[in-house]
Amino acid sequence: MADNNKTSELDKQPLNQEQLEEIMGQYDRDFAYRRLQGFMRYFTFAFAVLFSVYQLYVSFFTPFPDQVHRAVHLSFGLGLIFLLYPAMKRRKGHNQIPWYDYIFALLGVGVGLYWFFNYEALFNRIGNFNTTDFIVGGIAIILVLMAALRIVGIPIVAIAVAFLLYAYFGEYMPGFLEHRGVSVERLISQMYFTSEGILGTPLAVSATFIFLFILFGSFLDRTGVGEYFNDFSLWIAGRRIGGPAKVTIFSSALQGTISGSSVANVVTSGAFTIPLMKRLGYRPEFAAAVEASSSTGGQIMPPVMGAAAFLMAEFTDTPYSQIALSAMIPAILFFAGIWIMVHFEAKRLGLRGLRSDELPKSKEVLQKLYLLIPIIAIIGFLMSGFSPLRSAIYGILSILVVASFRKASRMSFNDILLALENGARSALGVVAATACAGIIVGVVTLTGIGLKFANGLLDLSGGMLLPTLLMTMLASLVLGMGTPTTANYIITSTIAAPALVALDVPVPLVAAHMFVFYFGIVADITPPVALASFAASGIAKSKPMKTGVESTRVAIAAFIIPFVFVYQPELLLIDTTWYEAVFVTATAMIGMIGVGAGLIGYWMRQMNWIERIIAVAAGLCLIVPGLITDIIGFGVLGIMYIIQLVQNKKHASSLPA
């Protein structure tokens, strides 16, 4: 018995920094890098700082043609990836750089600089490339695939290789997939010497907007804002019923402004919130699920959403400010859905909020409120019509100014260097993912497979909207299992989203892209490969698969909202008035209460299974757009509310005084 108590106490202890880094490295390849020592540590540090300095320099002065800038961006990325990321994980000596990785790093830098030194010559011999060009281009393709395998994972590399094989063996493909086939030379020139391959739009967005927003997050993190988010969230939500879980939601939504990774968000805020939830009385699986769901939602939280949002702006030719604005109401509904689930679970278990002595002092929280100014500033820049590029630059400058307000947050020269280094390292996964995804986009452009796939999807679904949406959802979830959101979005937006736009009653372009974007994100919490859920389970010491199932239940709103905004684009603020948007949001919010109460099994009291089914059905009626469904939903939930209220009063009056 004593041993069991001892084990229980150990389970409640928070993990140390080394254990947290191990979890991040296990579930997020971005954090599985070599911890180098000696000269190579200083060299890679300087190389990463130089990468960030180069990006800032180009952002201010734009001295190079686009193709040259993208190639140099790629050369920095490839060089650092081969030096920092081992080919094989969990092997002895993985912190040492083997001789072949030095060669790969040099080749990675070389293929990028080949564009830098031969730009005019390459431009002049377009369509008539020589043998050296083809050798360099072939090496570039291989290195991009190798780099993506190390830092992004097997799925995207497998898809890219499959697309290359499809392009080459097109004449042997069955049915509508058949095409003439593409020669090796044509493939290489398309992949590395045009703007429709590796150096295409995805990498272009990485080399401009994404890198600088990642750098913005890195600088923000050095001011201590991550820790402040936890304190601020505790101060706002800690006293409420089931306080720590609500703190998790609030903190993760804020963390999403500086973290583009679900797993990183889980570990950063979860190390603090998960033990707090367990200590209050939440089950380990539920505590981990709340953290995983909230952290995943950070990527859809404006203004600084996941990296894929910048790609969406480019692919749909929509200003980023409009993308962020369109994402606002769905994001609010997403987090409101989790909040409702947490609230009813806390009421069901009879959990309290935190005591005053467990909360940060109001004076201390308010004194640090200035740390939020850069986030408010960048929202202002984006909404005022500044380009994302300029907004990110001014955002970084605002951090340096704001950080100087108080000694505790003031950034030293060393802090600035560390922010530059961390920003470059954090961007490497995006560099590899966008370069590898460029191969897929290049093949789609070369063969027309995107249109063929969209037509095939329409044939399978009979051209009907709901079946097409369901197939697109499944494709996004499957592709998202183990694939970063950025890569997932590029693939699905290229192949699946066109099917939605090509329907007889076409889906608005932004709604179609937002649909695949959403499901690419929630793949991080959807079993069987739910990386964010598994990372949270590592902190909570819960069962991984059970945590994944629980995460799906807690984040049920994420599986409903995309269907709603496809049928009701007003939710994305597309062609609507403010009062229509308010009405749709309000009905959906009330519907979430019904769904949440039904899934948890508690509203104003414990509910039986028949009441739960009725509550979920009524909630869905309110969430699904339509006057008739709204009336049914309001009526049923209103009757249930009155019945429970009356029963509670009767129960209270029957109790002895």
VOGU-3710 file (C-alpha; in Angstrom, 3 decimals, decimal comma):
1> madnnktsel> 0,000/0,000/0,000  2,852/2,342/0,872  4,481/1,610/-2,477  1,262/2,518/-4,301  1,049/5,804/-2,421  4,667/6,531/-3,269  3,985/5,869/-6,963  0,921/8,108/-6,838  2,976/10,931/-5,338  5,650/10,513/-8,023
11> dkqplnqeql> 2,982/10,712/-10,724  1,954/14,133/-9,413  5,472/15,550/-9,575  6,136/17,819/-12,584  8,708/16,713/-15,145  12,107/18,388/-15,209  13,502/20,286/-18,199  15,461/17,299/-19,518  12,342/15,103/-19,479  10,316/17,805/-21,228
21> eeimgqydrd> 12,952/18,137/-23,963  12,915/14,363/-24,414  9,126/14,429/-24,915  9,411/17,271/-27,428  12,146/15,437/-29,309  10,063/12,261/-29,387  6,889/13,817/-30,805  8,196/16,899/-32,613  11,184/16,367/-34,894  12,012/20,080/-34,722
31> fayrrlqgfm> 13,306/19,477/-31,174  15,240/16,262/-31,906  18,394/18,177/-32,830  21,978/17,497/-31,807  23,202/19,192/-28,651  26,649/20,003/-30,000  29,656/20,951/-27,919  32,913/22,807/-28,526  33,759/24,452/-31,829  30,765/23,063/-33,772
41> ryftfafavl> 28,369/24,444/-31,177  29,789/27,940/-31,737  29,900/27,419/-35,505  26,270/26,325/-35,842  25,237/29,091/-33,439  26,985/31,693/-35,619  25,577/30,115/-38,794  22,024/30,268/-37,400  22,473/33,896/-36,266  23,803/34,740/-39,738
51> fsvyqlyvsf> 20,700/33,106/-41,240  18,418/35,394/-39,214  20,541/38,470/-39,918  20,441/37,649/-43,642  16,639/37,339/-43,544  16,295/40,688/-41,781  18,715/42,335/-44,208  16,827/41,063/-47,250  13,509/42,088/-45,701  14,716/45,667/-45,322
61> ftpfpdqvhr> 16,652/46,089/-48,570  15,480/43,307/-51,009  18,847/43,241/-52,806  18,385/39,944/-54,683  15,962/38,568/-57,279  13,278/36,278/-55,846  14,785/33,035/-57,145  18,210/33,895/-55,722  16,760/34,824/-52,318  14,769/31,577/-52,138
71> avhlsfglgl> 17,830/29,527/-53,106  20,009/31,223/-50,467  17,231/30,722/-47,897  17,238/27,029/-48,842  21,038/26,798/-48,640  21,032/28,128/-45,070  18,248/25,700/-44,178  19,883/22,616/-45,721  23,285/23,414/-44,219  21,894/23,762/-40,703
81> ifllypamkr> 19,601/20,720/-40,971  22,428/18,346/-41,901  24,637/19,734/-39,128  21,961/19,750/-36,414  19,667/16,817/-37,194  20,893/13,199/-37,231  19,720/10,764/-39,901  18,883/8,118/-37,295  17,185/8,928/-34,011  18,059/7,415/-30,629
91> rkghnqipwy> 21,455/6,042/-31,523  24,669/6,268/-29,558  26,695/9,347/-30,313  23,843/11,167/-32,040  25,260/14,450/-30,692  28,368/13,965/-32,827  28,350/14,978/-36,502  29,429/12,064/-38,762  31,729/12,793/-41,691  29,006/12,339/-44,325
101> dyifallgvg> 26,792/15,035/-42,758  29,585/17,580/-43,269  29,511/16,643/-46,963  25,722/16,884/-47,145  25,836/20,265/-45,382  28,410/21,589/-47,858  26,391/20,277/-50,792  23,242/21,850/-49,312  24,926/25,240/-49,101  26,435/24,698/-52,565
111> vglywffnye> 23,197/24,002/-54,442  21,741/27,213/-53,043  24,776/29,304/-53,857  24,787/27,857/-57,383  21,800/30,090/-58,068  23,521/33,045/-56,376  26,624/32,872/-58,580  24,922/31,761/-61,822  21,635/33,627/-61,806  22,061/35,499/-65,094
121> alfnrignfn> 23,522/32,476/-66,873  20,689/30,230/-65,676  18,128/32,827/-66,679  19,633/33,078/-70,172  19,660/29,320/-70,779  16,129/28,523/-69,609  14,970/25,518/-71,646  18,546/24,697/-72,641  20,246/23,727/-69,376  23,648/22,046/-69,444
131> ttdfivggia> 24,918/18,875/-67,752  26,225/20,733/-64,674  22,804/22,324/-64,148  21,097/18,935/-64,216  23,633/17,442/-61,778  23,172/20,339/-59,340  19,379/20,180/-59,704  19,356/16,416/-59,133  21,509/16,789/-56,010  19,168/19,554/-54,752
141> iilvlmaalr> 16,109/17,282/-55,081  17,834/14,437/-53,214  19,072/16,760/-50,440  15,623/18,305/-49,969  14,085/14,839/-49,603  16,818/13,786/-47,144  16,448/16,969/-45,091  12,662/16,621/-44,962  13,044/13,000/-43,835  15,197/14,120/-40,903
151> ivgipivaia> 13,168/17,031/-39,618  9,646/16,637/-41,057  9,114/12,881/-41,243  8,418/9,969/-43,536  4,847/10,801/-44,736  5,636/13,929/-46,753  8,793/12,396/-48,222  6,865/9,281/-49,241  4,222/11,442/-50,918  6,848/13,561/-52,711
161> vafllyayfg> 8,668/10,456/-53,988  5,341/8,949/-55,097  4,574/12,126/-57,053  7,992/12,075/-58,722  7,463/8,442/-59,722  3,992/9,307/-60,971  5,437/12,075/-63,149  8,076/9,745/-64,646  5,876/6,660/-65,127  2,744/8,558/-66,182
171> eympgflehr> 2,174/6,554/-69,355  1,742/3,371/-67,271  -0,836/4,854/-64,890  -4,425/3,515/-64,986  -7,573/5,417/-65,960  -7,762/9,157/-65,496  -4,275/9,202/-63,900  -2,549/8,407/-67,202  -0,361/11,032/-68,904  2,557/11,079/-71,346
181> gvsverlisq> 5,267/10,774/-68,734  8,040/13,260/-67,970  11,752/12,775/-68,657  14,342/13,001/-65,864  15,786/16,190/-67,371  12,372/17,825/-67,566  11,636/16,812/-63,989  14,891/18,266/-62,678  14,476/21,539/-64,541  10,875/21,860/-63,306
191> myftsegilg> 11,841/21,066/-59,713  14,866/23,342/-59,316  15,072/25,827/-62,169  11,530/27,211/-62,293  9,252/28,968/-59,839  6,870/25,960/-59,864  8,974/23,499/-57,888  11,277/23,545/-54,868  11,833/27,292/-55,252  8,127/27,913/-55,754
201> tplavsatfi> 5,427/29,641/-53,735  5,647/27,501/-50,557  9,371/28,190/-50,085  8,837/31,821/-51,113  6,369/32,242/-48,233  8,833/30,545/-45,873  11,598/32,887/-47,021  9,517/35,992/-46,367  6,526/36,013/-44,031  6,920/32,768/-42,086
211> flfilfgsfl> 10,551/33,195/-41,096  9,994/36,681/-39,742  6,906/35,693/-37,739  8,852/32,789/-36,251  11,585/35,295/-35,397  8,928/37,555/-33,851  7,871/34,641/-31,622  11,474/33,909/-30,682  12,126/37,513/-29,628  8,827/37,605/-27,742
221> drtgvgeyfn> 9,764/34,431/-25,886  13,086/35,925/-24,746  11,214/38,688/-22,909  9,619/36,059/-20,647  6,174/36,456/-22,160  5,593/32,675/-22,164  5,795/32,531/-18,386  3,697/35,681/-18,169  0,968/34,023/-20,268  0,644/31,395/-17,540
231> dfslwiagrr> 0,449/34,016/-14,775  -1,980/36,165/-16,758  -4,176/33,135/-17,495  -4,144/32,113/-13,825  -5,159/35,623/-12,829  -8,029/35,679/-15,362  -9,420/32,146/-15,048  -7,866/30,512/-11,979  -10,711/31,277/-9,567  -13,422/29,824/-11,772
241> iggpakvtif> -14,904/26,322/-11,434  -12,224/23,850/-12,474  -9,827/26,789/-12,745  -6,603/25,072/-13,899  -8,282/23,535/-16,969  -9,665/26,936/-17,967  -6,228/28,419/-17,370  -4,921/25,828/-19,848  -7,355/26,979/-22,529  -6,545/30,657/-22,031
251> ssalqgtisg> -2,790/30,104/-21,801  -2,647/27,851/-24,875  -4,638/30,330/-26,954  -2,079/33,010/-26,029  0,878/30,656/-26,565  -0,435/30,049/-30,070  0,603/33,595/-30,931  4,287/32,708/-30,508  4,382/28,978/-31,264  3,630/27,367/-34,614
261> ssvanvvtsg> 3,878/23,849/-33,222  1,139/21,963/-31,399  3,672/19,760/-29,612  5,857/22,697/-28,543  2,748/24,459/-27,257  1,724/21,331/-25,317  5,094/20,964/-23,627  5,606/24,680/-22,959  2,293/25,318/-21,211  1,460/21,703/-20,300
271> aftiplmkrl> 4,482/21,348/-18,040  2,760/23,890/-15,798  -0,972/23,272/-16,347  -1,249/19,468/-16,511  0,173/18,801/-12,997  -2,086/21,615/-11,723  -5,173/19,986/-13,249  -4,257/16,563/-11,880  -3,683/18,011/-8,425  -7,136/19,580/-8,452
281> gyrpefaaav> -8,823/16,262/-9,340  -9,052/15,928/-13,126  -8,309/12,487/-14,569  -4,835/12,314/-16,198  -6,343/11,534/-19,620  -8,770/14,452/-19,393  -6,059/16,855/-18,197  -3,789/15,815/-21,074  -6,683/16,032/-23,567  -7,559/19,591/-22,526
291> eassstggqi> -3,942/20,668/-22,950  -3,511/18,886/-26,299  -6,765/20,251/-27,720  -6,105/23,814/-26,558  -2,508/23,778/-27,775  -3,548/22,467/-31,175  -6,106/25,251/-31,421  -3,294/27,766/-30,970  -2,522/27,345/-34,684  -5,931/28,698/-35,686
301> mppvmgaaaf> -5,862/31,603/-33,249  -5,430/35,015/-34,941  -3,484/37,171/-35,384  -0,345/34,995/-35,676  -1,750/31,655/-36,787  0,202/28,617/-37,938  2,648/28,980/-40,811  0,082/27,506/-43,214  -2,084/30,613/-42,827  0,539/32,645/-44,713
311> lmaeftdtpy> 0,476/30,059/-47,487  -3,312/30,316/-47,571  -3,031/34,042/-48,147  -0,773/33,379/-51,146  -2,743/30,448/-52,582  -6,092/32,253/-52,366  -4,659/35,671/-53,265  -6,295/37,077/-50,129  -4,688/39,641/-47,784  -3,373/37,970/-44,646
321> sqialsamip> -5,366/40,390/-42,515  -8,546/39,047/-44,146  -7,447/35,435/-43,512  -6,887/36,267/-39,833  -10,246/38,046/-39,652  -12,029/35,085/-41,265  -10,439/32,725/-38,752  -11,543/34,784/-35,746  -15,098/33,490/-35,146  -14,247/29,803/-35,802
331> ailffagiwi> -11,318/30,130/-33,381  -13,564/31,669/-30,711  -16,065/28,827/-31,184  -13,284/26,246/-31,026  -11,991/27,467/-27,664  -15,518/28,121/-26,383  -16,343/24,485/-27,143  -13,389/23,264/-25,076  -14,253/25,742/-22,286  -17,830/24,395/-22,148
341> mvhfeakrlg> -16,620/20,776/-21,980  -14,190/21,653/-19,186  -16,853/23,580/-17,261  -19,373/20,737/-17,309  -16,712/18,167/-16,400  -15,659/20,318/-13,418  -19,294/20,665/-12,282  -19,830/16,924/-12,681  -16,818/16,170/-10,508  -17,512/19,000/-8,058
351> lrglrsdelp> -14,119/20,618/-8,636  -13,302/24,016/-7,185  -11,328/26,937/-8,495  -7,942/27,905/-7,120  -7,600/29,738/-3,808  -6,275/33,280/-3,648  -2,966/32,088/-2,202  -2,532/29,794/-5,224  -2,857/32,674/-7,681  -0,336/35,328/-8,726
361> kskevlqkly> -0,737/38,739/-7,117  -2,810/41,197/-9,127  -0,181/43,903/-8,745  2,551/41,683/-10,214  0,357/40,641/-13,154  -0,685/44,203/-13,951  2,897/45,456/-13,717  3,870/43,102/-16,557  0,870/43,857/-18,726  3,158/45,849/-21,023
371> llipiiaiig> 4,569/42,522/-22,323  1,366/42,118/-24,351  1,945/45,392/-26,232  3,898/43,770/-29,131  1,033/41,333/-29,741  -1,492/44,161/-29,724  0,842/46,167/-31,961  1,183/43,417/-34,560  -2,604/43,035/-34,654  -2,817/46,758/-35,278
381> flmsgfsplr> -0,212/46,599/-38,052  -1,983/43,721/-39,805  -5,432/45,279/-39,523  -4,117/48,672/-40,695  -3,163/47,280/-44,088  0,557/46,727/-43,536  1,934/43,692/-45,351  2,721/40,650/-43,165  6,406/41,269/-43,930  6,357/44,835/-42,620
391> saiygilsil> 4,075/43,891/-39,726  6,551/41,234/-38,568  9,517/43,620/-38,826  7,727/46,359/-36,889  6,555/43,726/-34,411  10,155/42,691/-33,714  11,184/46,327/-33,297  8,270/46,879/-30,904  9,499/43,958/-28,769  12,933/45,567/-28,418
401> vvasfrkasr> 11,314/48,852/-27,386  8,778/47,342/-24,989  11,326/44,982/-23,409  13,384/47,997/-22,367  10,553/49,322/-20,155  11,662/47,216/-17,179  14,970/45,668/-16,160  13,452/42,167/-15,770  12,471/41,962/-19,448  15,271/44,063/-20,949
411> msfndillal> 17,140/42,176/-23,673  20,910/42,124/-23,541  23,076/41,663/-26,635  23,381/38,001/-25,687  19,575/37,692/-25,471  19,259/39,171/-28,959  21,796/36,677/-30,339  19,965/33,790/-28,649  16,659/35,005/-30,110  18,220/35,175/-33,585
421> engarsalgv> 19,679/31,667/-33,200  16,475/30,145/-31,835  14,385/31,789/-34,549  16,571/30,329/-37,304  16,534/26,861/-35,746  12,757/26,989/-35,254  12,309/27,844/-38,947  14,236/24,820/-40,256  11,230/22,500/-40,164  9,232/24,967/-42,242
431> vaatacagii> 12,109/25,375/-44,732  12,314/21,603/-45,267  8,529/21,126/-45,360  7,893/23,911/-47,880  10,821/22,867/-50,096  9,631/19,250/-50,119  6,029/20,308/-50,674  7,298/22,351/-53,626  8,166/19,043/-55,305  4,537/17,957/-54,951
441> vgvvtltgig> 3,253/21,292/-56,268  5,720/21,067/-59,175  4,427/17,641/-60,212  0,817/18,838/-59,898  1,602/21,761/-62,210  3,539/19,573/-64,634  1,001/16,746/-64,957  -2,338/18,342/-64,064  -2,911/15,682/-61,390  -4,601/18,242/-59,118
451> lkfanglldl> -7,480/18,794/-61,532  -7,666/15,063/-62,301  -7,825/14,201/-58,608  -10,481/16,844/-57,998  -12,574/15,452/-60,859  -12,090/11,915/-59,501  -13,209/13,062/-56,058  -16,295/14,696/-57,571  -17,125/11,500/-59,478  -16,860/9,429/-56,279
461> sggmllptll> -19,068/11,837/-54,335  -21,578/12,271/-57,159  -20,897/16,001/-57,118  -22,743/16,342/-53,795  -21,351/18,695/-51,170  -21,571/16,603/-47,984  -19,877/13,449/-49,394  -17,161/15,638/-50,930  -16,597/17,352/-47,582  -16,406/14,006/-45,759
471> mtmlaslvlg> -13,857/12,618/-48,245  -11,810/15,817/-48,033  -11,912/15,653/-44,232  -10,647/12,051/-44,242  -7,866/12,927/-46,706  -6,750/15,852/-44,534  -6,803/13,764/-41,341  -4,876/10,877/-42,912  -2,267/13,178/-44,479  -1,979/15,048/-41,184
481> mgtpttanyi> -0,991/11,970/-39,195  2,640/12,688/-38,478  2,872/15,438/-41,116  3,315/19,086/-40,078  0,332/21,336/-40,701  2,237/23,345/-43,303  3,008/20,332/-45,484  -0,459/18,880/-44,961  -2,123/22,110/-46,013  0,011/22,437/-49,160
491> itstiaapal> -0,915/18,914/-50,267  -4,632/19,084/-49,482  -5,062/22,620/-50,805  -3,423/21,532/-54,062  -5,359/18,285/-54,496  -8,547/18,279/-52,386  -9,607/21,938/-52,047  -10,102/22,366/-55,845  -12,826/19,688/-55,689  -14,821/21,820/-53,243
501> valdvpvplv> -14,478/24,895/-55,440  -15,484/22,899/-58,565  -18,855/21,718/-57,196  -22,076/22,727/-58,983  -22,761/24,969/-55,973  -19,148/26,012/-55,388  -17,702/26,534/-51,930  -16,086/29,997/-51,485  -12,343/29,732/-52,062  -11,312/30,856/-48,553
511> aahmfvfyfg> -13,879/28,498/-46,968  -12,532/25,541/-48,994  -8,943/26,276/-47,968  -9,911/26,942/-44,351  -11,719/23,573/-44,314  -8,601/21,561/-45,230  -6,472/23,811/-42,986  -8,674/22,998/-39,970  -8,617/19,248/-40,442  -4,897/19,255/-41,115
521> ivaditppva> -4,471/20,869/-37,683  -6,847/18,612/-35,716  -4,985/15,579/-37,092  -2,517/16,343/-34,268  -5,114/15,167/-31,735  -6,847/12,478/-33,815  -5,841/8,823/-33,209  -4,116/6,660/-34,223  -1,218/9,131/-34,774  -2,104/12,024/-32,477
531> lasfaasgia> 1,265/13,652/-31,799  0,003/16,512/-29,599  -2,137/14,120/-27,550  0,750/11,679/-27,127  3,084/14,484/-26,016  0,498/15,618/-23,439  0,079/12,027/-22,237  3,838/11,885/-21,648  3,552/14,835/-19,265  0,327/13,606/-17,622
541> kskpmktgve> 1,642/9,999/-17,442  -1,635/8,828/-18,927  -2,455/6,183/-21,548  -1,562/7,684/-24,985  -4,362/6,180/-27,086  -6,996/6,855/-24,435  -5,719/10,444/-24,273  -6,092/10,726/-28,056  -9,715/9,552/-27,906  -10,403/11,939/-25,016
551> strvaiaafi> -8,809/14,819/-26,981  -11,123/14,137/-29,913  -14,120/14,267/-27,567  -12,974/17,474/-25,856  -12,257/19,168/-29,196  -15,466/17,973/-30,864  -16,125/21,585/-31,905  -13,124/21,386/-34,244  -14,839/18,594/-36,194  -18,142/20,461/-36,484
561> ipfvfvyqpe> -17,121/24,072/-37,144  -15,503/23,497/-40,601  -18,738/21,969/-41,932  -20,684/24,907/-40,518  -18,574/27,607/-42,177  -18,731/25,798/-45,520  -22,545/25,802/-45,372  -22,660/29,210/-43,687  -19,730/31,358/-44,955  -20,992/34,218/-42,766
571> lllidttwye> -19,039/32,506/-40,002  -15,870/33,450/-41,924  -17,179/37,007/-42,372  -17,538/36,391/-46,119  -20,184/38,572/-47,827  -22,062/39,241/-44,605  -23,197/41,989/-42,275  -22,146/42,256/-38,651  -25,579/41,338/-37,275  -25,724/38,168/-39,435
581> avfvtatami> -22,299/37,172/-38,140  -23,366/37,846/-34,538  -26,550/35,783/-34,963  -24,719/32,797/-36,511  -22,047/32,952/-33,790  -24,612/33,195/-30,976  -26,680/30,238/-32,201  -23,547/28,146/-32,713  -22,337/29,036/-29,208  -25,627/27,961/-27,629
591> gmigvgagli> -25,483/24,813/-29,723  -22,027/24,082/-28,281  -23,582/24,156/-24,789  -26,015/21,429/-25,795  -23,337/19,295/-27,429  -20,930/19,790/-24,505  -23,565/18,931/-21,886  -24,562/15,813/-23,802  -21,028/14,538/-24,269  -20,020/15,167/-20,642
601> gywmrqmnwi> -23,364/13,982/-19,236  -23,942/16,998/-16,997  -25,690/20,342/-17,349  -27,456/21,622/-14,243  -27,472/18,077/-12,915  -26,407/14,573/-13,958  -28,087/13,478/-17,228  -29,169/10,005/-18,320  -28,212/8,654/-21,737  -31,547/9,612/-23,374
611> eriiavaagl> -31,173/13,222/-22,190  -27,599/13,254/-23,423  -28,588/12,136/-26,924  -31,393/14,743/-27,044  -29,007/17,506/-25,863  -26,392/16,643/-28,518  -29,047/16,504/-31,255  -30,553/19,845/-30,187  -27,088/21,407/-30,019  -26,270/20,218/-33,537
621> clivpglitd> -29,560/21,708/-34,765  -28,395/25,114/-33,527  -24,894/24,726/-34,922  -26,149/23,652/-38,368  -27,415/26,788/-40,161  -31,117/27,147/-40,933  -34,183/28,801/-39,419  -36,101/25,534/-38,843  -33,152/23,807/-37,174  -32,526/26,886/-34,995
631> iigfgvlgim> -36,148/26,894/-33,796  -36,010/23,154/-33,004  -32,688/23,506/-31,199  -33,788/26,527/-29,145  -37,070/24,867/-28,253  -35,611/21,538/-27,130  -32,722/23,038/-25,133  -35,067/25,611/-23,585  -37,444/22,886/-22,393  -34,525/20,818/-21,032
641> yiiqlvqnkk> -33,192/23,862/-19,181  -36,546/24,636/-17,546  -37,070/20,979/-16,533  -33,628/20,766/-14,947  -34,073/24,122/-13,214  -37,407/23,061/-11,693  -36,011/19,678/-10,632  -33,029/21,332/-8,978  -35,305/23,689/-7,020  -37,487/20,774/-5,892
651> hasslpa> -34,402/18,848/-4,825  -33,049/21,869/-2,920  -36,382/22,448/-1,113  -36,560/18,786/-0,043  -33,223/18,987/1,755  -33,348/19,486/5,563  -32,779/23,063/6,715
//
